[in-house]
Amino acid sequence: MSKLIELRVRQGTILSYAEQPSKFSDAIHSLESHVRSGRYGIFEPKGFSHQHLYVVLTQDCTISSGKHVELAQLKKKNVTDEEKVEHLLLGKDYSKLYLRFDDQFYEAEEALLTKIKNEDLVVSIDSGALVVRKCLPDNDIRILLDWRLLAYFREPYPDGFNRALSGYLGNEGGWFISFLKDNHSNIHSIRVYVSPDGIDDAKEYKFSLTALLTKEGEGVESDISGKLDEMLTEFNQCASVDSIQAEGFDASSMDFPQSLVLSLTVTLDEFSFANAYVMREYNFQYLCY
């Protein structure tokens, strides 16, 4: 077992400065020098506050066997209206994320991620300059890691389809966003098929939408299916889209991919890799936490 794991440093662990940082000024100065050198570009010289926290992004196995640990620096933020920052709490903005820890809000910036050598982090903890706190809740860790991952890896969909869907969700489809939030434990993800896929300004997009259900969601499958049908009926009124799942769709107007799922809902056990290849996950993910 590595020294960091023995010190309870795991993915999602929060690290804070010592309560009396002046007693550890040399160790803290050394730590912040390592943090700066682990950043990149113009963001390297950005400063620090002893109220800042750090959260560990690196997986436990890499902490044990690797040479570096990736940290996100967390800056305390005063939030008076949580609804105004909800998109930041759900990871919708890939440049920054808000997290809640010990009844305080903190901001992580993508530009201030850093990598520090394992042995340097051990020294900072052993010296008392850094204190190992508790881990974030599992759901917050998931949001944090998705925020980091999706900054680089988001499934692309045609711009014309994205604009049509965003327009719908920003107007009469606002209720569907609330529905997904209310069913975050029932819906694993939303899978979408769009054709044509590689054309950003097609005159019309044929599409299907399927909810991938969790075990909990299987018990309310009928309700979820009904709401998805309602959403598709409304969204299908947009002139630039045509739902494959709508009643009366002209099936002869297109060639269906072999692994396309046309049901409104499907369970995790039923959904295969072949299905996933055809029906990629649309970025409703931030609503399904």
C-alpha positions in Angstrom: 0.0 0.0 0.0 1.3 3.4 -0.9 2.1 6.1 1.7 -0.7 8.4 0.3 -3.3 5.7 0.6 -2.2 5.0 4.2 -2.7 8.8 4.8 -6.3 8.4 3.5 -5.7 10.2 0.3 -8.1 8.8 -2.3 -10.1 10.0 -5.2 -12.5 12.7 -4.0 -10.6 13.4 -0.8 -10.5 17.1 0.3 -7.3 18.6 1.5 -7.1 21.9 3.4 -4.3 24.1 4.8 -3.4 23.8 8.5 -5.6 25.8 10.8 -2.6 28.0 11.8 -0.7 28.2 8.5 1.9 30.6 10.0 3.4 27.7 11.9 4.0 25.9 8.7 5.1 28.8 6.4 8.1 27.0 4.9 6.2 23.8 4.2 3.3 25.8 2.7 5.6 27.9 0.5 7.2 24.7 -0.8 3.8 23.1 -1.4 2.5 26.2 -3.4 5.7 26.2 -5.4 5.0 22.5 -6.4 1.3 23.4 -7.2 2.4 26.3 -9.4 4.9 24.2 -11.3 2.2 21.6 -11.9 0.0 24.1 -13.7 0.4 25.2 -17.2 0.8 28.2 -19.4 -0.3 31.7 -18.2 -2.2 30.2 -15.2 1.0 29.0 -13.5 1.6 32.2 -11.4 -2.0 32.5 -10.1 -2.1 32.9 -6.3 -3.3 31.1 -3.3 -5.4 31.7 -0.2 -5.2 29.6 3.0 -9.0 29.3 2.7 -8.5 27.4 -0.5 -9.1 23.6 -0.6 -7.8 20.9 -2.9 -9.7 17.9 -4.1 -8.0 14.8 -5.5 -9.0 13.8 -9.0 -6.6 10.8 -9.5 -8.0 7.3 -9.2 -6.9 5.2 -6.2 -5.0 2.7 -8.3 -2.9 5.5 -9.8 -2.4 7.1 -6.5 -0.9 3.8 -5.4 1.3 3.1 -8.4 1.8 6.4 -10.2 4.2 9.3 -9.8 1.8 12.2 -9.7 -1.6 13.1 -8.2 -3.9 15.6 -10.0 -5.6 18.2 -7.8 -8.3 20.7 -8.4 -7.9 23.9 -6.4 -11.1 25.0 -4.7 -11.9 28.7 -4.0 -14.6 29.6 -1.5 -17.6 31.4 -3.0 -20.4 33.3 -1.4 -23.7 32.1 -2.9 -26.9 33.8 -1.9 -29.2 32.3 -4.6 -28.4 28.6 -5.3 -30.8 28.5 -8.3 -28.6 31.1 -10.1 -25.5 28.7 -9.9 -27.4 25.4 -10.4 -25.8 24.9 -13.8 -22.3 25.2 -12.1 -23.3 22.7 -9.4 -24.4 20.3 -12.1 -21.2 20.6 -14.2 -22.8 22.3 -17.2 -20.0 24.8 -17.6 -16.8 23.0 -18.5 -14.5 25.9 -17.4 -15.7 26.0 -13.8 -17.6 23.9 -11.3 -19.2 24.6 -8.0 -19.0 22.1 -5.1 -20.5 22.1 -1.7 -18.4 21.1 1.2 -19.1 21.5 5.0 -22.0 23.9 4.1 -19.8 26.2 2.0 -19.6 26.6 -1.7 -16.3 26.3 -3.6 -15.4 26.9 -7.2 -13.0 24.7 -9.2 -11.5 26.2 -12.3 -10.3 24.0 -15.2 -7.4 26.4 -15.6 -6.1 25.8 -12.1 -5.9 22.0 -12.1 -2.4 20.9 -11.2 -0.3 17.8 -10.8 2.1 17.3 -7.9 4.6 14.5 -7.3 3.4 11.8 -4.8 6.4 12.3 -2.6 5.9 16.1 -2.4 2.3 15.6 -1.4 3.3 13.2 1.3 5.8 15.7 2.7 3.2 18.4 2.8 0.8 16.2 4.7 3.4 14.8 7.1 4.7 18.3 7.8 1.2 19.4 8.8 0.9 22.0 6.1 -1.9 20.1 4.5 -4.7 18.3 6.4 -6.5 15.3 5.0 -10.3 15.9 5.3 -13.2 13.6 4.4 -14.1 12.6 0.9 -16.8 14.3 -1.1 -20.1 12.3 -1.3 -20.2 9.8 -4.1 -22.6 11.8 -6.2 -20.4 14.9 -6.0 -17.4 12.9 -7.0 -19.3 11.6 -10.0 -20.2 15.2 -11.0 -16.6 16.3 -10.5 -15.1 13.5 -12.6 -17.7 14.0 -15.4 -16.9 17.7 -15.4 -13.3 16.9 -15.9 -13.8 14.2 -18.5 -16.5 15.9 -20.6 -14.3 19.0 -21.0 -12.4 16.8 -23.4 -14.8 14.1 -24.5 -18.3 15.0 -25.4 -20.3 13.2 -28.0 -20.8 15.5 -30.9 -24.2 16.0 -32.5 -25.0 18.2 -35.6 -25.2 21.9 -34.7 -28.6 22.3 -36.4 -30.1 19.5 -34.2 -28.5 20.9 -31.1 -29.9 24.4 -31.8 -33.4 23.0 -32.3 -33.3 21.0 -29.1 -31.8 23.8 -27.1 -34.5 26.2 -28.4 -37.2 23.7 -27.4 -35.8 23.2 -23.9 -35.4 26.9 -23.4 -39.1 27.5 -24.1 -42.0 25.1 -23.9 -39.7 22.2 -23.0 -38.5 23.6 -19.7 -40.7 21.1 -17.9 -38.6 18.3 -19.4 -35.5 19.6 -17.7 -37.4 19.5 -14.3 -38.6 16.0 -15.1 -35.0 14.8 -15.7 -33.8 16.4 -12.4 -36.7 14.8 -10.5 -35.8 11.4 -12.0 -32.0 11.6 -11.5 -32.0 8.3 -9.6 -34.3 6.6 -12.2 -32.7 7.6 -15.5 -29.1 6.6 -16.1 -28.8 8.6 -19.3 -30.6 9.8 -22.4 -29.5 8.0 -25.7 -30.1 9.8 -29.0 -29.9 8.8 -32.6 -29.7 11.5 -35.2 -29.6 11.3 -39.0 -27.9 12.8 -40.9 -25.2 12.8 -38.3 -22.3 14.6 -40.0 -24.2 17.6 -41.4 -24.5 20.7 -39.2 -27.1 22.5 -41.4 -29.3 19.8 -42.7 -32.8 20.8 -43.7 -34.3 18.1 -41.5 -33.0 15.7 -38.9 -34.6 12.3 -38.2 -34.1 11.3 -34.6 -35.0 9.0 -31.8 -34.7 9.4 -28.0 -34.5 6.6 -25.4 -34.1 6.7 -21.6 -31.7 4.2 -20.2 -33.2 3.2 -16.9 -31.5 2.3 -13.6 -32.8 -0.5 -11.4 -34.9 2.1 -9.5 -36.3 3.4 -12.7 -37.6 0.1 -13.8 -40.3 0.4 -11.2 -41.6 3.6 -12.8 -41.0 2.8 -16.4 -44.5 3.5 -17.5 -44.5 7.0 -16.1 -41.1 7.8 -17.7 -42.2 6.4 -21.0 -45.3 8.6 -20.9 -43.3 11.8 -20.2 -40.8 11.0 -23.0 -43.7 10.5 -25.4 -45.1 13.9 -24.4 -41.7 15.5 -24.9 -41.2 14.0 -28.3 -44.7 15.1 -29.4 -43.9 18.7 -28.5 -40.4 18.7 -29.8 -41.5 17.1 -33.1 -43.5 20.3 -33.9 -40.1 21.9 -34.7 -39.9 22.2 -38.5 -36.3 20.9 -38.6 -36.8 17.6 -36.8 -38.8 14.4 -37.5 -39.2 11.9 -34.7 -38.8 8.3 -35.8 -40.8 7.2 -32.8 -43.8 9.4 -33.6 -47.1 7.8 -34.6 -47.4 8.0 -38.4 -43.7 8.3 -39.2 -43.0 7.1 -42.7 -40.7 4.1 -42.1 -40.0 3.8 -45.8 -38.2 7.2 -45.8 -35.0 5.9 -44.2 -32.8 2.9 -43.6 -32.8 2.0 -39.9 -29.4 1.0 -38.4 -29.4 -2.6 -37.3 -28.8 -1.8 -33.6 -31.1 1.1 -33.2 -33.5 0.9 -30.2 -36.9 2.4 -30.9 -38.5 1.9 -27.5 -38.8 5.0 -25.3 -37.1 3.2 -22.4 -34.7 0.4 -22.0 -33.0 -1.1 -19.0 -29.3 -1.3 -18.4 -29.3 -5.1 -18.8 -31.0 -4.8 -22.2 -28.7 -2.1 -23.6 -25.7 -3.4 -25.5 -22.4 -2.0 -26.8 -23.8 -2.2 -30.3 -26.8 -0.1 -29.2 -24.5 2.4 -27.6 -22.5 2.8 -30.8 -25.6 3.8 -32.7 -27.3 5.7 -29.9 -24.7 8.0 -28.2 -25.3 9.6 -24.9 -26.7 13.1 -25.3 -25.4 15.7 -22.8 -28.5 15.6 -20.7 -26.1 13.9 -18.3 -25.7 16.9 -16.1 -29.5 16.6 -15.3 -29.3 12.9 -14.4 -27.2 13.1 -11.2 
